[in-house]
Amino acid sequence: MVSPAEHSKTEEDDDRVDESPPDAVVSQPDSDEELAKLEDRWRRAVADLDNLRKRYARELAHERATERSRVAGAWLPIVDNLERALSHGGDQSDAVVAGVRSILEQAMQVLEQLGYPRNAEAGVPFDPERHEVVGVVEDPDSAPGTVVEVLRPGYGEGSTQLRPAAVVVSRRGE
């Protein structure tokens, strides 16, 4: 039989929480070498996480640029068709032509906001990065290799070009 004094000791022992951590959860390194290894693993894990964040940011930026390019590329035929509609409308001043002209201006603004400005300049030197030659004419008034006429405007600049401008280039008569 257990005396009342012994009984109270066992109840206290049962209520007391063991404050020492189990060996499997937290262990103290036995030496400086183990501490250095753990610190090295921790630094590598932090560096890996940082590299992962940077790679994800690069991939996200690339995906955004690709999607922006797809949207702008799908938008180009609409802009071309609006320009064709205006060329058939001539210089009429009726409301339909004015409405189509307004829609075309908005469409070109959208392309520019997406990072694809319009390239439709005549009288500039031919640049194979920005222009596609579709014709050559003899023009004594302009230097050889000058864009005389833009048949289809280009959109974009440098590596973000949707399409080059289709141009007619001058050459010197012989």
Buried (B, 14 or more C-beta within 10 A) or exposed (E): EEEEEEEEEEEEEEEEEEEEEEEEEEEEEEEEEEEEEEEEEEEEEEEEEEEEEEEEEEEEEEEEEEEBBEEBBEBBEBBBEBBEBBEEBEEEEEEEBEEBBEBBEEBBEBBBEBBBBBBEBEEBEBEEEBBBBEEBEEBEEBEBBBBBBBEBBBBBEEEBBBBBBBBBBBBEEE
